[in-house]
Amino acid sequence: MYDIIVIGAGAAGMTAALYSARANKKVLILEQETIGGQIATSPLVENYPGFMKISGVEFSNNLFDQIIELGVDFELEKVINIEDLKDKKIVTTEYNTYESKTIIIATGSKHRSLGIDNEERLIGKGISYCVLCDGAFFKGKDVAIVGGGNTAVVSAIYLSEIVNKIYIVQMLDKLTAEEKLIEKINNIKNIEYIFNSKVDKLNGDTSLESITVGNRTINVDGVFVLIGLIPQNETFKNIIKLDKYGYIDADEECKTNIDGIFVAGDCRTKNIRQLTTASSDGTIAAINACNYIDSI
Ligand SMILES: Cc1cc2nc3c(=O)[nH]c(=O)nc-3n(C[C@H](O)[C@H](O)[C@H](O)COP(=O)(O)OP(=O)(O)OC[C@H]3O[C@@H](n4cnc5c(N)ncnc54)[C@H](O)[C@@H]3O)c2cc1C
C-alpha cells in the first residue's frame, strides 16, 4: 500500500511528490499523458523564481528527475476512478488498481481553444492562453484578445500598458465582465472592440502574422485566447465536492470534503493559476497529507 498517490504529473503533482518523498513517504505518481502538464507546452518560462529563462520541457524534466531520484514510483496511466474506504483509498487506472492511505489530486485544467486551423501549430509562436505568462513577449506590438469575460478584460487592462494596440474580438454584442472592470477598461484608449464576431482564421507560416475576422484581415503578432478553462475533474465528481465551474472546492489547506484526499494546482478553486501557485499548492497538500498519515 502506498502512503500517497498523486494524480497528475504537472508542476503541482510533481511538487507534491517531491515534498512527500522527502518526508520518507512511499509515493506513486500517475500521469495520463506526458510529464510536466501544461507547462511542458510552453517554449519559454521567465517568471519562475530562480530561473531567468527556462523552457517548459526543461523545467518539467528537471522536476521529474528530482522526484525519481528521491524514489517516487511513476506510471503512465490514466486514473478512471477513486474510492474512499475510510481506512484506505482505492485508485483505479485503465490498467491497474492501487491502494493508498491518501490521495493528492493534481489533474490541472485545459484551456478552451478556438478549434481552428493553425491554432495548435502556432502555440508559442503568437498564440497564447495566458497574458501573465506571455504578455511581456509582445511589448510595443499589436495583439488580439479573444473573449469578453472577466479574464479577457483583466488581461486587456494588464496588456494595455505593455503592447501598442489590442483588438478585443467578442462573440456577443458586449463585454460580459463585472461592471467595475468594464468601467476601468472604458478609460483605456489603445483598445478596439470587434463585437458580434469570431476569429475565422489564424494566418502565418513560422509565426502568427494576422487574423481574419469576417471580411477583415488584421495584422497582429499575438492572439490571446481567453474563452475559459476546463478543469480535469470529471473522474472525481461522484465523491469530491466541485464548485459550479467544476473546480475542486478546497480551502487554503488544500483539503477536499473527503478526509485523506487533498487537491493541488489548477484543478482547485482559486483566483491565480500559475506555476508558482501550483508548486505552492503541491507543497501544502503534501505536508497536510503527511500530517494526516502520521495522525491515523
Ligand atoms: C502554453 C502555456 C504557457 C504557460 N506559461 C506559463 C508561464 O510562463 N508561467 C507560469 O507561471 N505559468 C504558465 N502557464 C500556466 C501553468 O502552466 C499552470 O498554471 C501550471 O502548469 C498548472 O500546473 P498543474 O500541475 O496544476 O496542472 P497541469 O499542468 O494541468 O497538470 C495536470 C496533469 O494531470 C494530468 N491528468 C489529468 N487528468 C488525469 C487523470 N485522470 N489521470 C492521470 N493524469 C491526469 C494531466 O495530463 C497533466 O499532465 C502556462 C500555461 C500554458 C498552457
PDBQT file of the ligand as one rigid body, heavy atoms in Angstrom, charges set to zero:
ROOT
HETATM    1  C1  LIG A 301       1.093  27.481 -23.093  1.00  0.00    +0.000 C 
HETATM    2  C2  LIG A 301       1.130  27.793 -21.594  1.00  0.00    +0.000 A 
HETATM    3  C3  LIG A 301       2.130  28.628 -21.109  1.00  0.00    +0.000 A 
HETATM    4  C4  LIG A 301       2.186  28.910 -19.761  1.00  0.00    +0.000 A 
HETATM    5  N1  LIG A 301       3.198  29.699 -19.310  1.00  0.00    +0.000 NA
HETATM    6  C5  LIG A 301       3.317  29.954 -18.000  1.00  0.00    +0.000 A 
HETATM    7  C6  LIG A 301       4.408  30.747 -17.512  1.00  0.00    +0.000 A 
HETATM    8  O1  LIG A 301       5.250  31.228 -18.269  1.00  0.00    +0.000 OA
HETATM    9  N2  LIG A 301       4.473  30.937 -16.168  1.00  0.00    +0.000 N 
HETATM   10  C7  LIG A 301       3.543  30.449 -15.286  1.00  0.00    +0.000 A 
HETATM   11  O2  LIG A 301       3.693  30.652 -14.086  1.00  0.00    +0.000 OA
HETATM   12  N3  LIG A 301       2.512  29.688 -15.724  1.00  0.00    +0.000 NA
HETATM   13  C8  LIG A 301       2.375  29.440 -17.048  1.00  0.00    +0.000 A 
HETATM   14  N4  LIG A 301       1.314  28.704 -17.508  1.00  0.00    +0.000 N 
HETATM   15  C9  LIG A 301       0.344  28.191 -16.523  1.00  0.00    +0.000 C 
HETATM   16  C10 LIG A 301       0.960  26.972 -15.827  1.00  0.00    +0.000 C 
HETATM   17  O3  LIG A 301       1.468  26.085 -16.807  1.00  0.00    +0.000 OA
HETATM   18  C11 LIG A 301      -0.075  26.251 -14.972  1.00  0.00    +0.000 C 
HETATM   19  O4  LIG A 301      -0.654  27.149 -14.055  1.00  0.00    +0.000 OA
HETATM   20  C12 LIG A 301       0.553  25.088 -14.188  1.00  0.00    +0.000 C 
HETATM   21  O5  LIG A 301       1.387  24.330 -15.024  1.00  0.00    +0.000 OA
HETATM   22  C13 LIG A 301      -0.528  24.211 -13.586  1.00  0.00    +0.000 C 
HETATM   23  O6  LIG A 301       0.058  23.062 -13.056  1.00  0.00    +0.000 OA
HETATM   24  P1  LIG A 301      -0.841  21.864 -12.507  1.00  0.00    +0.000 P 
HETATM   25  O7  LIG A 301       0.121  20.821 -12.085  1.00  0.00    +0.000 OA
HETATM   26  O8  LIG A 301      -1.829  22.368 -11.536  1.00  0.00    +0.000 OA
HETATM   27  O9  LIG A 301      -1.712  21.361 -13.737  1.00  0.00    +0.000 OA
HETATM   28  P2  LIG A 301      -1.309  20.793 -15.183  1.00  0.00    +0.000 P 
HETATM   29  O10 LIG A 301      -0.061  21.404 -15.662  1.00  0.00    +0.000 OA
HETATM   30  O11 LIG A 301      -2.543  20.947 -15.994  1.00  0.00    +0.000 OA
HETATM   31  O12 LIG A 301      -1.009  19.248 -14.918  1.00  0.00    +0.000 OA
HETATM   32  C14 LIG A 301      -2.021  18.340 -14.630  1.00  0.00    +0.000 C 
HETATM   33  C15 LIG A 301      -1.582  16.963 -15.103  1.00  0.00    +0.000 C 
HETATM   34  O13 LIG A 301      -2.545  15.993 -14.697  1.00  0.00    +0.000 OA
HETATM   35  C16 LIG A 301      -2.728  15.045 -15.737  1.00  0.00    +0.000 C 
HETATM   36  N5  LIG A 301      -4.038  14.414 -15.583  1.00  0.00    +0.000 N 
HETATM   37  C17 LIG A 301      -5.272  14.982 -15.737  1.00  0.00    +0.000 A 
HETATM   38  N6  LIG A 301      -6.236  14.074 -15.504  1.00  0.00    +0.000 NA
HETATM   39  C18 LIG A 301      -5.608  12.896 -15.218  1.00  0.00    +0.000 A 
HETATM   40  C19 LIG A 301      -6.067  11.580 -14.912  1.00  0.00    +0.000 A 
HETATM   41  N7  LIG A 301      -7.375  11.287 -14.852  1.00  0.00    +0.000 N 
HETATM   42  N8  LIG A 301      -5.146  10.604 -14.675  1.00  0.00    +0.000 NA
HETATM   43  C20 LIG A 301      -3.824  10.883 -14.722  1.00  0.00    +0.000 A 
HETATM   44  N9  LIG A 301      -3.328  12.115 -15.029  1.00  0.00    +0.000 NA
HETATM   45  C21 LIG A 301      -4.206  13.115 -15.259  1.00  0.00    +0.000 A 
HETATM   46  C22 LIG A 301      -2.631  15.906 -16.998  1.00  0.00    +0.000 C 
HETATM   47  O14 LIG A 301      -2.315  15.087 -18.134  1.00  0.00    +0.000 OA
HETATM   48  C23 LIG A 301      -1.498  16.850 -16.630  1.00  0.00    +0.000 C 
HETATM   49  O15 LIG A 301      -0.231  16.363 -17.006  1.00  0.00    +0.000 OA
HETATM   50  C24 LIG A 301       1.222  28.382 -18.868  1.00  0.00    +0.000 A 
HETATM   51  C25 LIG A 301       0.198  27.566 -19.353  1.00  0.00    +0.000 A 
HETATM   52  C26 LIG A 301       0.158  27.269 -20.707  1.00  0.00    +0.000 A 
HETATM   53  C27 LIG A 301      -0.922  26.351 -21.241  1.00  0.00    +0.000 C 
ENDROOT
TORSDOF 0
